[in-house]
């Protein structure tokens, strides 16, 4: 996963799509999928999901990222 001002061809991209500074994640077709929180299935490849404070991103069996807004 990489942080970026906008998505490109990485497997997952975390970026800021708008003026409000909120983060979003896009899965560009990763082999294992990307899950948000406790959703039962992965997000659809190519779909951008806005994130909120406290959201958990699961990018494989062992990696979990928790979104925290500072300030």
Order of alpha helices (4+ residues) and beta strands (2+ residues): beta-beta-beta-beta-beta-beta-beta
